[in-house]
Amino acid sequence: MKTAPEYFSVESIGAADLGFISVAEFPSNIPFEVKRVYWTYYTPNNVQRGGHAHYDLEQLIFAVSGKITFITEDRQGNKETFILEEPNKGLFIPKMVWRDIQFSHNAVLLCLASLEYDEADYIREYDIFKQHCK
């Protein structure tokens, strides 16, 4: 089981003169069965989102447009910055990883999630997240 976030790529199929397609399929190239898909857009670039972790949810996140910066912290306290700006290069975020997110003005975030939405799965207080990391 992976415990730290890492870059995740899917193949780009096509050519510059015709365009590209990338495909995510379970189990051939993604590590979990997708239970929910969502996207965010029109997020002002002066707004920081995220500010949470999940007890059980795993995610694959892609910037299908624009640039999205993630600052993550795993259970061991390792902090890392990930920049997404290629539509076929995503970020795998395992459970129990804190994230803060900054969007460019034209960014569209696409998330493939391992679970359906459950508010009880969110850890929205950093101090509580740190308590669970001990």
Backbone as a printed PyTorch tensor [residue, N CA C, xyz], in Angstrom:
tensor([[[  0.8350,  -1.1730,   0.0000],
         [  0.0000,   0.0000,   0.0000],
         [  0.8860,   1.2450,   0.0000]],

        [[  0.6080,   2.1640,  -0.8910],
         [  1.3700,   3.4020,  -0.9860],
         [  0.8860,   4.3780,   0.0780]],

        [[  1.8330,   5.0780,   0.7030],
         [  1.4750,   6.0150,   1.7620],
         [  1.8830,   7.4440,   1.4530]],

        [[  2.5820,   7.6470,   0.3420],
         [  3.0230,   8.9980,  -0.0270],
         [  2.4920,   9.3340,  -1.4190]],

        [[  2.1880,  10.6020,  -1.6460],
         [  1.7390,  10.9930,  -2.9860],
         [  2.8640,  10.8460,  -3.9960]],

        [[  2.4870,  10.6370,  -5.2460],
         [  3.4870,  10.5400,  -6.3080],
         [  2.8390,  10.8890,  -7.6380]],

        [[  3.6870,  11.3540,  -8.5730],
         [  3.1930,  11.6210,  -9.9180],
         [  2.6930,  10.3290, -10.5410]],

        [[  1.7150,  10.4800, -11.4040],
         [  1.0680,   9.3390, -12.0390],
         [  0.7800,   9.7340, -13.4800]],

        [[  1.2300,   8.9380, -14.4380],
         [  1.0110,   9.2720, -15.8550],
         [  0.1490,   8.2310, -16.5360]],

        [[ -0.6530,   8.7010, -17.4690],
         [ -1.3680,   7.8200, -18.3770],
         [ -0.8770,   8.1330, -19.7840]],

        [[ -0.9680,   7.1670, -20.6500],
         [ -0.4530,   7.3100, -22.0020],
         [ -1.2340,   8.3670, -22.7770]],

        [[ -0.5140,   9.1360, -23.5870],
         [ -1.1370,  10.0480, -24.5530],
         [ -1.1600,   9.3380, -25.8930]],

        [[ -2.3400,   9.2030, -26.4590],
         [ -2.4940,   8.5360, -27.7430],
         [ -2.8950,   9.5930, -28.7640]],

        [[ -2.1810,   9.6620, -29.8730],
         [ -2.5200,  10.6190, -30.9100],
         [ -1.3050,  11.3030, -31.4640]],

        [[ -1.5460,  12.4450, -32.1000],
         [ -0.4830,  13.2260, -32.7220],
         [ -0.8660,  14.6980, -32.6650]],

        [[  0.1550,  15.5520, -32.7460],
         [ -0.0720,  16.9930, -32.6090],
         [ -1.0370,  17.5340, -33.6660]],

        [[ -1.0290,  16.9540, -34.8610],
         [ -1.9020,  17.4770, -35.9170],
         [ -3.3570,  17.0100, -35.7870]],

        [[ -3.6170,  15.9950, -34.9530],
         [ -4.9820,  15.4750, -34.7940],
         [ -5.5170,  15.6210, -33.3700]],

        [[ -4.6390,  15.8070, -32.4200],
         [ -5.0470,  15.8600, -31.0160],
         [ -4.7430,  14.5580, -30.3040]],

        [[ -5.0190,  14.5430, -29.0070],
         [ -4.6480,  13.4220, -28.1540],
         [ -5.8310,  12.9540, -27.3310]],

        [[ -5.7250,  11.7140, -26.8690],
         [ -6.6550,  11.1520, -25.9060],
         [ -5.8380,  10.3870, -24.8780]],

        [[ -6.2650,  10.4610, -23.6400],
         [ -5.6860,   9.6460, -22.5780],
         [ -6.8220,   8.8850, -21.9180]],

        [[ -6.5470,   7.6420, -21.5220],
         [ -7.5800,   6.7630, -21.0010],
         [ -7.1660,   6.2340, -19.6340]],

        [[ -8.1070,   6.2490, -18.6930],
         [ -7.9040,   5.6460, -17.3720],
         [ -8.8590,   4.4730, -17.2590]],

        [[ -8.3150,   3.2670, -17.0620],
         [ -9.1290,   2.0660, -16.9550],
         [ -8.6590,   1.2280, -15.7750]],

        [[ -9.6010,   0.7680, -15.0050],
         [ -9.2990,  -0.1400, -13.9030],
         [ -9.5220,  -1.5540, -14.3930]],

        [[ -8.6310,  -2.4680, -14.1530],
         [ -7.4050,  -2.3610, -13.3740],
         [ -6.1440,  -2.1740, -14.2060]],

        [[ -6.2870,  -1.9450, -15.5250],
         [ -5.0990,  -1.9530, -16.3800],
         [ -4.1300,  -0.8140, -16.1140]],

        [[ -4.6130,   0.4140, -15.8120],
         [ -3.6350,   1.4800, -15.6050],
         [ -3.9760,   2.4360, -14.4610]],

        [[ -4.9610,   2.0970, -13.6450],
         [ -5.1900,   2.8790, -12.4240],
         [ -5.3010,   1.9200, -11.2410]],

        [[ -4.8650,   2.3500, -10.0510],
         [ -4.6960,   1.4220,  -8.9220],
         [ -5.9450,   1.1310,  -8.1050]],

        [[ -7.0980,   1.6790,  -8.4720],
         [ -8.3220,   1.3950,  -7.7130],
         [ -9.5330,   1.5200,  -8.6220]],

        [[-10.6150,   0.9010,  -8.2060],
         [-11.8750,   1.0340,  -8.9200],
         [-12.4600,   2.4080,  -8.6200]],

        [[-12.8460,   3.1190,  -9.6480],
         [-13.3580,   4.4790,  -9.4800],
         [-14.8210,   4.4200,  -9.0430]],

        [[-15.1100,   5.0920,  -7.9270],
         [-16.4720,   5.1690,  -7.4010],
         [-17.0970,   6.5430,  -7.6290]],

        [[-16.2470,   7.5410,  -7.8910],
         [-16.7540,   8.9090,  -8.0670],
         [-15.7840,   9.6800,  -8.9500]],

        [[-16.3300,  10.5300,  -9.7920],
         [-15.5370,  11.4330, -10.6340],
         [-16.0880,  12.8320, -10.4200]],

        [[-15.1910,  13.7870, -10.2020],
         [-15.6400,  15.1750, -10.1210],
         [-14.5850,  16.0810, -10.7160]],

        [[-14.9790,  17.3150, -11.0290],
         [-14.0520,  18.3040, -11.5560],
         [-14.3860,  19.6520, -10.9510]],

        [[-13.3470,  20.4620, -10.8010],
         [-13.5120,  21.8280, -10.3090],
         [-13.0030,  22.7790, -11.3800]],

        [[-13.6000,  23.9680, -11.4430],
         [-13.2340,  24.9360, -12.4660],
         [-13.6560,  26.3180, -12.0020]],

        [[-13.1470,  27.3440, -12.6740],
         [-13.4010,  28.7460, -12.3370],
         [-12.9700,  29.0730, -10.9040]],

        [[-11.9730,  28.3840, -10.4070],
         [-11.4510,  28.6820,  -9.0750],
         [-10.5230,  29.8810,  -9.1900]],

        [[-10.8000,  30.9720,  -8.4760],
         [ -9.9050,  32.1340,  -8.5490],
         [ -8.4860,  31.7630,  -8.0970]],

        [[ -7.4860,  32.3270,  -8.7930],
         [ -6.1070,  31.9500,  -8.4740],
         [ -5.6220,  32.5230,  -7.1500]],

        [[ -6.3900,  33.3770,  -6.5080],
         [ -5.9930,  33.8830,  -5.1850],
         [ -6.6480,  33.0920,  -4.0570]],

        [[ -7.3400,  32.0050,  -4.4040],
         [ -8.0100,  31.1670,  -3.4080],
         [ -7.2110,  29.8830,  -3.2310]],

        [[ -6.9340,  29.5360,  -1.9770],
         [ -6.3020,  28.2540,  -1.6970],
         [ -7.3850,  27.2700,  -1.3120]],

        [[ -7.3840,  26.1100,  -1.9700],
         [ -8.3570,  25.0630,  -1.6530],
         [ -7.6350,  23.9090,  -0.9910]],

        [[ -8.3640,  22.8530,  -0.7620],
         [ -7.7830,  21.7000,  -0.0750],
         [ -7.9270,  21.9070,   1.4140]],

        [[ -6.8000,  21.9160,   2.1110],
         [ -6.8410,  22.0890,   3.5540],
         [ -7.5340,  20.9240,   4.2380]],

        [[ -7.2380,  19.7080,   3.7530],
         [ -7.8390,  18.5280,   4.3530],
         [ -7.0530,  17.2700,   3.9620]],

        [[ -7.4100,  16.1740,   4.6170],
         [ -6.9330,  14.8360,   4.2840],
         [ -8.1490,  13.9190,   4.3280]],

        [[ -7.9420,  12.6640,   3.9610],
         [ -9.0230,  11.6730,   4.0090],
         [ -8.5510,  10.4520,   4.7840]],

        [[ -9.4440,   9.8930,   5.5840],
         [ -9.1300,   8.6670,   6.3080],
         [ -8.9320,   7.4910,   5.3590]],

        [[ -9.8060,   7.3430,   4.3660],
         [ -9.7790,   6.1470,   3.5210],
         [ -9.7280,   6.4090,   2.0200]],

        [[-10.1160,   7.5700,   1.5710],
         [-10.2080,   7.8730,   0.1480],
         [ -8.8310,   7.9520,  -0.5040]],

        [[ -8.7200,   7.3680,  -1.6920],
         [ -7.5580,   7.5350,  -2.5580],
         [ -8.0260,   8.2890,  -3.7900]],

        [[ -7.1110,   9.0700,  -4.3830],
         [ -7.4850,   9.8920,  -5.5210],
         [ -6.3930,   9.8930,  -6.5830]],

        [[ -6.8270,  10.0040,  -7.8340],
         [ -5.9530,  10.3590,  -8.9510],
         [ -6.4700,  11.6920,  -9.4530]],

        [[ -5.5950,  12.6860,  -9.4790],
         [ -6.0100,  14.0340,  -9.8360],
         [ -5.2040,  14.5050, -11.0380]],

        [[ -5.9080,  15.1220, -11.9940],
         [ -5.2900,  15.6360, -13.2070],
         [ -5.6790,  17.0930, -13.3930]],

        [[ -4.7650,  17.8880, -13.9230],
         [ -5.0750,  19.2400, -14.3860],
         [ -5.3370,  19.1130, -15.8820]],

        [[ -6.6000,  19.0230, -16.2570],
         [ -6.9210,  18.8590, -17.6770],
         [ -6.7680,  20.1760, -18.4260]],

        [[ -6.6700,  21.2680, -17.6790],
         [ -6.4000,  22.5840, -18.2440],
         [ -5.7160,  23.4090, -17.1690]],

        [[ -4.8120,  24.2770, -17.5590],
         [ -4.1680,  25.1690, -16.6150],
         [ -3.1200,  24.4850, -15.7550]],

        [[ -2.8390,  25.1090, -14.6320],
         [ -1.7850,  24.6550, -13.7240],
         [ -2.3540,  24.5730, -12.3140]],

        [[ -2.0760,  23.4530, -11.6470],
         [ -2.5240,  23.2430, -10.2810],
         [ -1.3190,  22.8080,  -9.4590]],

        [[ -1.1100,  23.4910,  -8.3460],
         [  0.0080,  23.1820,  -7.4510],
         [ -0.5360,  22.5720,  -6.1650]],

        [[  0.0120,  21.4240,  -5.8050],
         [ -0.3410,  20.7390,  -4.5650],
         [  0.8440,  20.8010,  -3.6150]],

        [[  0.5840,  21.1440,  -2.3880],
         [  1.5620,  20.9920,  -1.3140],
         [  0.9930,  19.9140,  -0.4030]],

        [[  1.7180,  18.8000,  -0.2810],
         [  1.2170,  17.6500,   0.4570],
         [  2.0890,  17.3580,   1.6710]],

        [[  1.4840,  16.6770,   2.6220],
         [  2.2190,  16.1710,   3.7810],
         [  1.6930,  14.7810,   4.0860]],

        [[  2.5970,  13.7870,   4.1330],
         [  2.1720,  12.4240,   4.4170],
         [  2.2240,  12.1490,   5.9220]],

        [[  1.9110,  10.9380,   6.3080],
         [  1.8470,  10.5600,   7.7340],
         [  3.1780,  10.7320,   8.4610]],

        [[  4.2650,  10.5860,   7.7310],
         [  5.5910,  10.6930,   8.3440],
         [  6.0660,  12.1410,   8.4310]],

        [[  5.2630,  13.0820,   7.9790],
         [  5.6260,  14.4930,   8.0200],
         [  6.4010,  14.9660,   6.8080]],

        [[  6.5400,  14.1170,   5.7880],
         [  7.2430,  14.5060,   4.5670],
         [  6.3780,  15.4600,   3.7630]],

        [[  6.9040,  16.6470,   3.4850],
         [  6.1850,  17.6470,   2.7050],
         [  6.7730,  17.6980,   1.3080]],

        [[  5.8900,  17.8230,   0.3240],
         [  6.3440,  17.8430,  -1.0610],
         [  5.4120,  18.7320,  -1.8850]],

        [[  5.9730,  19.3440,  -2.9210],
         [  5.1980,  20.1640,  -3.8400],
         [  5.1170,  19.4480,  -5.1810]],

        [[  3.9000,  19.3670,  -5.7110],
         [  3.6490,  18.7550,  -7.0130],
         [  2.9810,  19.7840,  -7.8990]],

        [[  3.4440,  19.8920,  -9.1300],
         [  2.8500,  20.8140, -10.0920],
         [  2.2540,  20.0050, -11.2300]],

        [[  0.9620,  20.1950, -11.4410],
         [  0.2570,  19.5290, -12.5360],
         [ -0.0470,  20.5630, -13.6080]],

        [[  0.4190,  20.3180, -14.8260],
         [  0.1240,  21.2150, -15.9370],
         [  0.1350,  20.5020, -17.2800]],

        [[  0.1350,  19.1860, -17.2570],
         [  0.0140,  18.3720, -18.4670],
         [ -1.1960,  17.4610, -18.2650]],

        [[ -2.1190,  17.4010, -19.2190],
         [ -3.3680,  16.6680, -18.9900],
         [ -3.2210,  15.1610, -18.8190]],

        [[ -2.0810,  14.5850, -19.1870],
         [ -1.8850,  13.1470, -19.0000],
         [ -0.9850,  12.8230, -17.8070]],

        [[ -0.5720,  13.8440, -17.0720],
         [  0.2810,  13.6370, -15.9040],
         [ -0.4990,  14.0600, -14.6700]],

        [[ -0.7890,  13.0940, -13.8230],
         [ -1.6060,  13.3680, -12.6490],
         [ -0.8410,  13.1610, -11.3650]],

        [[ -1.6070,  13.1340, -10.2970],
         [ -1.0580,  12.9480,  -8.9600],
         [ -1.8860,  11.8900,  -8.2560]],

        [[ -1.2140,  10.8460,  -7.7780],
         [ -1.8690,   9.8420,  -6.9450],
         [ -1.7440,  10.2980,  -5.5060]],

        [[ -2.8860,  10.4180,  -4.8250],
         [ -2.8850,  10.8030,  -3.4130],
         [ -3.5130,   9.6630,  -2.6170]],

        [[ -2.6960,   8.9370,  -1.8550],
         [ -3.2490,   7.8730,  -1.0190],
         [ -3.9910,   8.4550,   0.1880]],

        [[ -4.6360,   7.5980,   0.9350],
         [ -5.3370,   8.0570,   2.1280],
         [ -4.3380,   8.6450,   3.1230]],

        [[ -4.8490,   9.4890,   4.0080],
         [ -4.0680,  10.1120,   5.0860],
         [ -2.9150,  10.9710,   4.5630]],

        [[ -3.2010,  11.7840,   3.5550],
         [ -2.2470,  12.7750,   3.0560],
         [ -2.9380,  14.1350,   3.0790]],

        [[ -2.3390,  15.0740,   3.7970],
         [ -2.8530,  16.4480,   3.8480],
         [ -2.4910,  17.1410,   2.5500]],

        [[ -3.3980,  18.0010,   2.0520],
         [ -3.1030,  18.7190,   0.8260],
         [ -3.6540,  20.1280,   0.8910]],

        [[ -2.8650,  21.0630,   0.3300],
         [ -3.2890,  22.4230,   0.0510],
         [ -3.1110,  22.6150,  -1.4460]],

        [[ -4.0590,  23.3250,  -2.0760],
         [ -4.1040,  23.3730,  -3.5290],
         [ -4.2370,  24.8170,  -3.9990]],

        [[ -3.4350,  25.1710,  -5.0110],
         [ -3.4900,  26.4940,  -5.6340],
         [ -3.7340,  26.3020,  -7.1280]],

        [[ -4.6680,  27.0650,  -7.6850],
         [ -5.0720,  26.9410,  -9.0780],
         [ -4.6340,  28.1530,  -9.8830]],

        [[ -4.2650,  27.9420, -11.1530],
         [ -4.1480,  29.0680, -12.0740],
         [ -5.5680,  29.4860, -12.4560]],

        [[ -5.7110,  30.6640, -13.0590],
         [ -7.0480,  31.1930, -13.3390],
         [ -7.8610,  30.3250, -14.2940]],

        [[ -7.2060,  29.5410, -15.1330],
         [ -7.9170,  28.7390, -16.1330],
         [ -7.8670,  27.2380, -15.8330]],

        [[ -7.5310,  26.8650, -14.6130],
         [ -7.3340,  25.4510, -14.2940],
         [ -8.6530,  24.6990, -14.1590]],

        [[ -8.6270,  23.4690, -14.6660],
         [ -9.7230,  22.5260, -14.4700],
         [ -9.1120,  21.2680, -13.8580]],

        [[ -9.5700,  20.9270, -12.6530],
         [ -9.0930,  19.7480, -11.9380],
         [-10.0850,  18.6220, -12.1600]],

        [[ -9.5790,  17.4540, -12.5640],
         [-10.3780,  16.2470, -12.7110],
         [ -9.9010,  15.2400, -11.6820]],

        [[-10.8310,  14.7190, -10.8800],
         [-10.4700,  13.7600,  -9.8390],
         [-11.1890,  12.4430, -10.0540]],

        [[-10.4310,  11.3510, -10.0090],
         [-10.9620,   9.9950,  -9.9630],
         [-10.8070,   9.5360,  -8.5180]],

        [[-11.9180,   9.1970,  -7.8720],
         [-11.9100,   8.8930,  -6.4430],
         [-12.2800,   7.4350,  -6.1940]],

        [[-11.6660,   6.8470,  -5.1870],
         [-11.8780,   5.4360,  -4.8750],
         [-13.1660,   5.1850,  -4.1040]],

        [[-13.7720,   6.2220,  -3.5440],
         [-14.9850,   6.0660,  -2.7430],
         [-16.0200,   7.1110,  -3.1320]],

        [[-17.2540,   6.8310,  -2.8300],
         [-18.2960,   7.8310,  -2.9760],
         [-18.1010,   8.9030,  -1.9070]],

        [[-18.7220,  10.0620,  -2.0870],
         [-18.5840,  11.1590,  -1.1330],
         [-19.1030,  10.7450,   0.2390]],

        [[-18.2980,  11.0410,   1.2670],
         [-18.6840,  10.7860,   2.6480],
         [-18.0030,  11.8390,   3.5140]],

        [[-18.7670,  12.7740,   4.0210],
         [-18.2040,  13.8530,   4.8400],
         [-17.4090,  13.3030,   6.0200]],

        [[-17.8060,  12.1640,   6.5600],
         [-17.1050,  11.5770,   7.7090],
         [-15.6870,  11.1250,   7.3540]],

        [[-15.3700,  10.9900,   6.0760],
         [-14.0250,  10.5820,   5.6540],
         [-13.0360,  11.7480,   5.6400]],

        [[-13.5310,  12.9690,   5.7440],
         [-12.6720,  14.1480,   5.6910],
         [-12.0590,  14.4490,   7.0540]],

        [[-10.7860,  14.8370,   7.0290],
         [-10.1230,  15.4230,   8.1950],
         [ -9.8520,  16.8680,   7.8080]],

        [[-10.5910,  17.7850,   8.3870],
         [-10.5080,  19.1860,   7.9910],
         [ -9.6870,  20.0390,   8.9560]],

        [[ -9.2550,  19.4560,  10.0560],
         [ -8.4290,  20.1760,  11.0330],
         [ -7.0280,  19.5770,  11.0190]],

        [[ -6.0320,  20.4300,  10.7600],
         [ -4.6530,  19.9600,  10.6530],
         [ -4.1850,  19.2790,  11.9390]],

        [[ -4.5650,  19.8160,  13.0920],
         [ -4.1510,  19.2220,  14.3700],
         [ -4.7000,  17.8020,  14.5360]],

        [[ -5.9090,  17.5740,  14.0750],
         [ -6.4930,  16.2340,  14.1530],
         [ -5.7540,  15.2890,  13.1900]],

        [[ -5.4200,  15.7850,  12.0040],
         [ -4.6170,  14.9940,  11.0630],
         [ -3.3110,  14.5650,  11.7170]],

        [[ -2.6190,  15.4980,  12.3510],
         [ -1.3310,  15.1870,  12.9750],
         [ -1.4940,  14.1670,  14.1140]],

        [[ -2.5960,  14.2380,  14.8510],
         [ -2.8520,  13.2620,  15.9210],
         [ -2.9810,  11.8550,  15.3570]],

        [[ -3.5910,  11.7160,  14.1880],
         [ -3.7610,  10.4060,  13.5630],
         [ -2.4730,   9.8910,  12.9250]],

        [[ -1.4680,  10.7300,  12.8160],
         [ -0.1990,  10.3280,  12.1990],
         [  0.7790,   9.7610,  13.2120]],

        [[  0.4510,   9.8190,  14.4610],
         [  1.3830,   9.3430,  15.5120],
         [  1.4320,   7.8420,  15.5640]]])
